[in-house]
């Protein structure tokens, strides 16, 4: 199974933007770990938007 390149780029940009991690650090993550980080970032962003 392949992973859509566009989706991969979105995940990389999302994590890099919010955590300021390098491309190398993000690509070193296993796919499921990277997905968990994107999900948790989304929770934090949604929560912060609700508090603002």
N, C-alpha and C positions, 0 to 999 in steps of 0.2 A: 504494500500500500504506500502510495506516495502522498506527500503533504503539499498542498497548494502553495506555490511560491509566494503568491500575493498574501495569503494568510500568514505565512512565516514572517514576511516583512512587516506586516501589521503588528504581530506580537513583539518582534524585535524593537520596533519604534516605540511601542507602548511602554515596554519595560525600560528601555533606555531613557525615555522622556521622564518617567516618574522616579526611577531609581538611580539614574545617571550612571548606569553600568555600561561598560564597553561592549562593542560588538562581540569580541572574543569571549567575554564572560557570559554573555547571553547565549551564544552558540554552544558553549560548553555544557549548558543545561540539557538534561534529558527532555524530550518533548513533553511528557506529562508534568514535569516540574515547571517548565516555562508556561504551560497552560494554567497551572495552579497560581503562579505569580500574576498572570494577567487577570484571572478571576478575582484574586484578592485585591489587586489594585482597583478594579472596577467597584468592588464593595466599598473600599475606602473613599474613592472619588464620589460615589453616590451618597455615602453617608455625609461627607464634607459639604456637598451641595445642598443637602437637606438641612444642615445646621447653619448655613450661610444666609 
